[in-house]
């Protein structure tokens, strides 16, 4: 089989195989690959040095030796011509001076040659008879020896003369052909006895003797063919493969019922069955035989050759089918043929690691007119598939039932079905060995993915006014999931290889390599952010409304309770609205994406408190203390209970985000008793910015600038000494 010896392609393939999910392993493998490239570079440099320094000297010595041989050859030819001339003159002289002796000598030589021919013919016939006996008695090793002896008779027999050369060659080749005919008839009988080619897997032990005998006959056949001219020889592998070809042609050509254009699965199933059922014979008997009789072909993988021969049968059958224009015009037939071909190619790849460089059935479908029809089928099929997916009554139901416990992405049926539709499309065109053709299908796939995003965005626009109603949560879950799937596809080796091929053809070495679906995943995330922004804005409006209609109207500058003992009732409506929406998130949104919405809603909560209440209100210290109590004893415990944060969160990454901490510090400052507040204000006014935190530390306050503190004190209405 042809080997790919391109070092650059080898390096690219190894790079594609490197696992990018583990950075430590990635750089380890990358270093190993770099060291390997450097070692190869040094080897090439040494070879180049040798070529430049040593090869010219060797060529000079060879040229000198060739000159000497030419001179000696010329001398020998001249001496031979001289001897021939002397012999010719002697015979001429003898004929002239002694005519009777010359005539008697010719008669003697003629009689001697006839006698030698008779004696040689007797030996030849005897050897042939012995060979026939060994063949009939199945002593095939001895048959090979006898045949070899016959072929060497001109060298070993003292009775052979040059005049018999042509006659011997003619008779020996004719006899060899008779032997071949006899052996092939015997093989046909043996094949019939064990029903070869095998249609089902057989017990190797039950046919062990027959297979061993067949192997011996094949060895004898190979030996016999080797005595024929090169153009008349037949490879014994071709003889074996011919048995499959005859059986295949019998069933799937002509007027047989099995020759049905609408049933390509029949001949593909036959090929698959033959591969599986005959593997033991191919690998256990034929492989050792080929390695033995053809040492120069020792590296031939006989099983691979066998599979390729069967694949070629399938390719020729497909070629016959698509030669009919009516077949190509019938999208039902062509689509079915494509599906069956893809399944067959997948089986070859997954089960037998069939190489890309070998014959492929699917290559027959890459003819320009067939390819155009195939692409139209893919486009029409995916368009119809998307319509069916989105119009299905259960489209927005979860694929694994009503609970999120079984599915971190809470994928609705329509998203799951779309992914399977795209995976099926990928599976079909990735079976094509030509990357340039794969790109055409990939471009169509990108178009379908983009169009599906547009469809989802359009569906979302129709329900913007009811963010909590279906199908809003399903759209959010689907968009998040599909973006993740597209990222995963971009990292698959087959797509990395395809993208590398595209980049190499465009010569974009100076630009960073982007994954095949990177652009699409970004667009899906963009739509998700738009949907999330609509939902969070609605959430912010609702909780702000609850604050404005109750909590804001409290006279925070006139509260006189010495110490807060309970959360203000007006704060309950705000808390209930938050609880309703966050519980909705926990119920409807996938665990994989809900964390982002946690952060968005948490930000809106603290932002609403700041903008609607704190920044718009004048406080006495008791009012600020009450609000601080409401938040620390009412809001924060509620959020901690509602939000399912990871067990370990970094500072500012949970409920107590930067805005929350800022509000707590503000309320701590505003809740200082008047005397302490006045003293602190005077201290802050005197000290530079760098010392502000030091002055705030005793009150467990931090993160506020000097200017901000002084502005906040302006919201106090009780900072006067009595």
N, C-alpha and C positions, 0 to 999 in steps of 0.2 A: 504494500500500500504506500502511497506517497506520504512523505514525512515533511512536516513544516519545520524548516531549519532557520527561520528568521529569529535571531536573538532578541530583537526589539519586541516582536510579537510575544515571545516567551515571557519577557519582563512584564509586558502589559497584562498578560493573562495572570501572572502571579500577583500583580498589584490588585487586580480585580478580586482575587480570592482572599486578600487580607481582610480580616474582620475589623471594621471601623468602630464597632460598638465599645470595644475595650481599648482605650488609648494606650495603656501600658503594653498590651500584646501587639497593638498596631505598630508602635515605634520599635518594638523588639524585632518584629518580622521585617519592618522596613530597613533596619540596620543590617539584618542578615542578608536581605536582598541587595543592599548597597555593597556589602562586602563581597558578595558573590559576583556582582558586576565588576568590581575592582579587580578581583582575581582573574576573571575572564579577560579583562583589558590587558593585564600583565602577560597572560598567555599569548594573546594576539600580538603583543609587542615583541615577545621572544620569537614567535613564528615569523614575524615580519623581518626581524633582524637576521634570523637564519636564512630567510629567502634572499635577502639583499647581499649577505656576506658569503654564504656557502654555495648556494645554488649556481652562481656563475662558474665557480671552480669545477663543480660536478659536470656541468654542461660542457666545459672545455675538455675534460677527460673523456666524456662520452663521444664527443666529436672526433677526438684523436683515435679512439678505439674503432669507431665506425670507418675512419679512413684506412686503418690497418686491415680491417676485415674486407673492405672493398678491394684493396690491393691483392690480398690472398685469394679472394674469390675470382678475380680476373686471371690470376696465374693458374688456378685450377681449371678454369674454363678453357684457357689456352692449351693446357696439357691434354685435357679431354679431347679437344678438337684435333690435336696432333695424333693421338692414339686412334681416333676414328678414321683419320685419313690413312694411317699406316695399315689398319685392318682392311680398309676398302681397297687399297692398292694391292695388298697380299692376295685377297680373294680374286681380284681382277687378273693378277699374274697367274694364279693357280688355274683359273678358268681358261686362260689363253694357252698356258704351257702344258697343263695336265687335265684336259677336258673330261676324260673318263673318271679320273679320281674325284673330280669336282662333283660329277653326277652321282657317284657312289656315296660320297659324303652327304649330299643332300638327302638321299634315300634313307641313309642310316639315321640322320637327325629327325626326319619325318616319322620314321618308325618309332624312334625313342619318344618323341613327343606324344604320339598316339598311345603308346604303352603307359606313359606317365599319366595321361588324361584318364585312361581306363582305371588305373590304380587309384588316382585321386577321386574319381567318381564313385568307386566302390567304398572308399573311406567316408566320403560325404554322405552317401545313402545310408551307410551303417550308423553314422552319427545322428542323422535325421530320425531313423527308426528308434534309436535309443532315446532321443528327446521325446518322441511321440509316446513311447512307453511310460516315461516318467510323468508326462502330462496326464495320460489316462489314469495312471495309478495315484495321482494327486501328490506325487513326490516333487513338489513345485520348486523346492530349493535345488534339487538335482536337475530339474528341467532348465533352470536358469544357467546352471553350470554347463550343461550340454550345449545350450544355445550359444553360450560364450565360446565354447570350444569350436563349434562350427564356424563362428565368425572369424576365428583366428587360424583356420586351416591354411589359408594362403601363406601364413607366416611360419606355421609349425610343420607343415607337410613337405617332405623332400620331393614329392612327386608333382608339386604345383609348379606351373610355368606361367610366364607372363601372358601367353596367348589365352589362358583360361580366365583371365581377370574379368572380362565383361560377362562371359557366360556364368561364372560363379556368382557375381553380383546379382544378375538377373534371377537365377534359380534360388539364391538365398533369400532375396527380398520376397519372391513369390511364396516361398515356404513360410517365411515369417508372417505373411498376411494370412496364410492358412491357419497358423497357430493362433493368431489374433482372433480370427473368426471363431475358432473353436473355444477359446477362452471366454469370449464375449457371450457366446451361446450358453456356456456353463454358468457364467455370472447371472445371466437373465433367469436361468432356472433356479439358482440359489436365491436371487432376489424374490422370485415368486413364492418360494418355499417359506420365506419368513415375512412375506407381505411388505417388502421394502419398496418405496419409502414408507416409514412407519407413520400411521395415522394417529396412533395413541402411544403413550409411553409404555414401553415393554420392560419386563424384568431382564436386566442384563445377563443374569445367570442362565436364563432359559434359552437364550440365543447366543451364548458365548462361543460355543463351538462353531456355529455357522458363521458368525462375524469374523472369527479368526481365520476360517477357511476362505471367506470372501477377501479378507485382507491379503492372504497369500496369493490368491488369483490376481488381485490388483497389482501386487508386486511383480508377479510373472508377466502380467500384461505390460506394465511399465518397461520392464527389461526388454520385452519383445519389440515394443514400439521404438526403443532406442536404436534398433538395428535398421530402421527405415530412414529414408531421407528426412531432413528436418521438416520439410513442408508437408509430409504425410503423417507426422506424429500427432498424437492426441494426448492431451494431459489427462491423467486418470481422474483428477478432480472434475474436469469437464464431463467425463463419462458418468460420474456419480450425479452431478448436478443435472445432467440430461434426463435422468430418471424422473426427477421432480418436474422438469420442464414438460416432458411428455404427458405426465399425469395432469399438470396444470392446464395445458392446452386442450386436453381431452374434455375437461370439465367446463372450462370457462371461455371456450371459443366454439364457433359452429352453432348448431341448432339444439344444443343440450339445454334442458330446463334450468340448469345452474348458470347459464350464460344470460343473466338478467341485468340490464343496465341499472335498474332501480334497486339492485341488491349488491352494492360493492362490498358490503360487510361479509358476504359469502367468500369471496376470494381472499379478502384480508384475513378472515378467520382461518382459512385453509393454510395460508402462509405462516401465521402465528402457530398453528398446531404443528406444522412440520418442523419449525424451529425447535419447539419445546420437546417434541417426541424423538428427534434424531440427534440431539446434542450429545448423548452418550457415545453413539457410534462415531460421530465426527471427531470428538475430542479424545475418545479412548482408543480409537483404531486408526482413523485417517491421519490425525496429526502426527503420531509417531511414524507412520509409514512415509509421509511426505518428508519429514525430517531425515529419514533414513535414505530414501532413494534420490533425494535432491538436496545434497549438502549445501549447495549454494542458495537454496531456498529455505534454509533452516529457520529463518526469522518469520516466515509466512505464518500468519494466524489462520489456520484452516477453518475454524469456526466463523471467523469474521468473513472469510471468503465465501463460506456457505451462506451466511445471512445475506451478504451482498448479492449473491446469485439469486436468492429468492426475492429480495427487494427489487431486483431488476425485472423479475417476472411481473411483480405488481406494477412497476413503473410502465412496462410495455402495455399492460392491460389498461391502465389509466390513459395512456397515450392513445390507445385505440378508441376508448370511450369519447374523449374530448375531440377526436378527429371529426366527429359528427357535429355539425353546426346546430342541429336541432337539440342535441343534448345540452350544449352550452346555453342555448336560449331558454331551456327549461330550468328555471332557478331552483325548483324543488329538487330535481335530479342532481344538479351541480352542487347545491348546498349540502345535500346528503353525502355526495362523494367527498366533498371537502371535510366534513365532520369525520367520516370514517378514515380518511387519509391521516388526519391529525391524530386520531386515536391510535392508529397503527404506528405512526412516527413516535408518539409518546411512549408506547410500549417498547419500541426498539431502544429508545434512549434510556428509559428508566430501568428496564429489565436486563438489557444486554450491552449498555454503554456504547451504542452504535456510533462510530465516528462521523463527524460532520463532513469529512473529506470523501466519504464513500457515496455511492449512488443513493439518492433519496426519491421516494415516490412523489413527495410533495413538490419536488422541482418541476415535475411535469405540469403542475398547475400554475407555474409562473410564466407561461407563455402570455404574450402581451394581451391578446383578446380574452383569454381565460382570467388573467389577473384583473382586468377592468371589470369583468362580470363579478368576480369574487369581491372586489371592493364595493361594488354596488350592492351586492347581497349583504355585506357586513353593515353598510350604512342603513339600508332599509330594515335589516333585522334589528339593529340596535335602536333605531327610531321607534319601531313598533314595540320593541321590548320596553323602552322607557315609558311609552304611553300606557302599556299594560301594567307596568309596575306602579305608576302614580295613580292610575284609575282603579286599582284593586281595592276592594272594600276594607281589607285588612292592612292596607299600605302603611298606616301610621301606628299600627299595633307593634309592641315590642317583639323582637324575633324570638326571645326566650321566655315569654310570659310576662306577667305583670310586675315581677319583682326585679329590683336592681341588683340583688345579691348575686345573681348568676351572670351578670354582664356589666362590667365596669363602664362600658360605653353606652349602655341602654340603647342599643341600635334598633331603630324601627325597621320594619320589614322592607320598606322601599329602599333604604340605604343598603341593607344587606343584599337584596336582590340585585341592585345596581352593581355592587362590587363583584358579585358572582358573574354578572353579565360581562363586565370588563375582564375578569380573569379568564373567562371562556374565550373571549376575543384574543387576549394575549396568548393563550395556549395555542390557538390556531396559527397565528402568524409567527410566533417564535419557533415553530417547527420548520419554517423556511430557512434554508442554510445561507441564503444571500441576504446580507445585512442591508443592502441598498433597497431591497424590496420590503424588508421589515420596517424600514423607516416610513414608507408610504402608509402602511397600516398604522404605525405608531402616530403619525400625523392625524389620521382619521380618528384614532382613539382619543387624542388630546382634544380634538374638536367635540367629540361626544361628551367627554368629561366637562368641558367648558359649557356646553349647551345644557347639561344637567344642572350645573350651578345656576345658570340663568333661570331655569324652570323653578328651582327651589326659591330663588330670590323673588320671583314673581308670585309664588304661592304665599311667601311671607308678607309681601306688600298688601295682600288682601286681608290680613288679620292683624295689622299693626295696631288697630284700635282696641284690641282685646288681648293684651300680652300674656295673660294667665291662661287663656283658652287654647285648646288644641287647634291647629297643630304646631303652635309656637314651641313648646318644649321638644317635640319630636324633631323640628327643624334645627334647633340648637344642637341637639345630640347628634343628629345626622351630619351636620356641617363639621362639627369637631372631629367626629369619627372619620369622615371621608378625607379631611385634611391629613390626619395621622396615617391613613392607609396610603395616600399618595406619597407621603414622605417615605414610608416603608418600601413602596415600589421603586422609588428613585434609588434606593440603596441596594436593590437586588442586582446580583452580578450581570444578569442578562441585559438589564437596562443601563447599567454602568458601561458595559461593553458597547452597547448601541450608541450611547451618548458620546463615548470616546471616538467612535467611528465618525459621528457627525462632526465633532470638533476637529478631528484630524483632516476631514475633507474641507473644512472651512478655514483651516490654518489659523486657529484662534489661541495659539500657545500663550500669548501675553495676557489673556483674560482668565479669570477663575472659572473652573469647570462647574456648571450647574447641572443638577440632576434633571432627568427627563420630565418629571412632574413637579419640580420645585415651583415653577410659576403658577401652576394650577393650585397647589396646596396653599400658596400665599393668598390667592384669590378666594378660596374657600374660607380661610381664616378671616379675611377681610369681611366677607358676608356674615360670618359668625359674630365678629365684633360689632357690625352694624345691628344685628338682631339683639345682641346682648346690651348694646347701648340704648336701644328702644325700650327694652325691658327695665333696665336700671333707671332710666329717666322717668318712666312711669312710676317705679318704686319711690324715687326721690320726690316726685310730685305728691304722691299719696301721703308719705310720712310728713312732708312739710305742711300739707293741709291739716293733718292731725295736730301738729304743733301750733299752727296759727289759730286753730279753733279750740282753744282751751289753755294750753300750757303757756303760750305767749302772754295771755291776758292776766296772768297772775301778777299782783303788785309786788315784785321781788324787792323793791326798795322799802317796803313797809312790813315785811314779815318780822314777827317779834318772838317766835318760839325760841326758847333758850338753846335747845338742842333738837335736831331732827330725830324723829323716832319711827317714821314710816314714809313710804314713797307717796308723793302727791297723787291724788286720784286723777287729776287732769293728765298726768303722765301715762296713765294706763292705756288710753286710746292709742297713743304713739307706740307703746310696747306691743299692744295687740296687733297693730298693723304690721309691725316688724316680724312678729312671730308668725303671722299668717303667710307672709311672703317667703320667709326663710324655710318654713316647713314645706312650702310648695317646692322650693328649690330642692330640698332633700328628698322629696317624693318623686319629682318629675325629671330632674336633671341628672345626667350620668355622673357617677363618682369621678370619672376621668376628667371632666370639665368643670364640675361644680366649684372647685377651689378658686378658679378665676372669678366666678360670680360672687363667691364669698368676699373676695377682696374688693370687688366693685361695690357691692351693697354695703359693706362695712365702711368704705370711704364715704358713700352717700349719707349714711346715718350720722357720722360725726360732722360731715360738712353741713347737713341740714340743721343740726343743733347749733353749730357755730353761727351760720348765716341767718337763721330764722329767729334765734333766741339770744344767744350769748352776746354777739356783737351789736345787737339792737336794744339791749336792756341795761338799765341802771340798777345797781344792787346796793343793799346794805349787806353787812357781812353775814347776817343770819339767812338772807335770801340766797346768797352764793353758797352758803353751807348746805342749805336745803337742796339746791340743784346738784351740788357735788354728791350729796347723799343719794338722790334719785338715780344718778348715773352709776355710782359705785355699788349701790345695793339693789338697784332695779335693772338698769340697762345692761351693764357688763355681765352680771351672772346669767341674764337671759341669753345674751349673745354667746357666752361660753358654752351654754347648754345646747344652743341651736347649731352653731357652727361645728362641724366635724373636722377640726384642724388636725394635721398630723401630730403624732405624739411629741415630736421634736420640732420646734419652730425657732427660727432665728429672731433676734430682736426686731420688733416692728413688723413681723410677718404674720401676726395673728390678730386677735381682736384689738389688742393694745397697739394699734399702728401709730405712725408718727402723728397723725391728726388727733387721735384719741389721747395720746400722751400730752400733746399741746393743750387740749381742752382741760384735762385734769390739772395741769400746772396753772392754767389761767384761773380755774375755779378755786384752787388752793390759795392763790394770791388774793383773789377777791373775797375769800372767806376769812382772811386774817382780821382779828379784832381791830377796832379803830386805832388804838394806841400803837399796837405793833405795826399796823399798816403805815401810820404816819412816820414812825421812826425809820421803818424800812425805806419809805419814799425819800426821806431826807438823806439816808445813807446812799441810796442809789444815785441821787442827784449829785453827790459829792465825788463818788468814786469813778474811775475810768471804766470803759467797757470790759477790760480784761478782768476786773475784780467783781463783776456782777454775780457770777456763779458762786463765788465765795460768800457773798452776802446772802444769797438765796438758800444756800445749803442747809442752814439750821431749820428752815421751814419745809425741807424736803421738796423744794422747787428747783427746776433746772430748765435750760433750753430757751429761756426768754431773753431777748436783747434789752438793753437799757431803754431804748426808745419805746419798745413795745410795753414794757412794764409801766412806764410813766403814762402812756396812753390808757392802759387798763385802769390805772388808779383814777383816771378821769370819770370812769363809769361808777365809781363809788360815790354814794351820796351821804355817807355817814362819817367821813374822815375829818371830824372837827372835835377838838378837846373841850370838854365841859368843865 
